[in-house]
Amino acid sequence: MPEGVELIMRFHPVGGEHVTVVSTDFSGEREAMEEVARALDERRSLVLTNARYNRDGVDGVVINLANIVSVQVSRKDSTDSGQYL
């Protein structure tokens, strides 16, 4: 399987600060958004196996989507670009 592109995923919870994760788990924005939507529909957490939280090393990250109101996915680290769910 080819390595995914580096995507910036910004999760916005109901309360508190957003969480930014850099992930190479997906081949593009569309695939990432479809997986986030699927996890939301199935009421489960989003599991990222090739991700960085706070720009630290590559680790696995589990995002509990229960209190997330929106997700932004983009190739650039900007609050003005990308797709929202």
Secondary structure, 3 states (H helix, E strand, C coil): CCCCCCEEEEEEECCCCCEEEEECCCCCHHHHHHHHHHHHHCCCCEEEEEEEECCCCCEEEEECHHHEEEEEEECCCCCCCCEEC
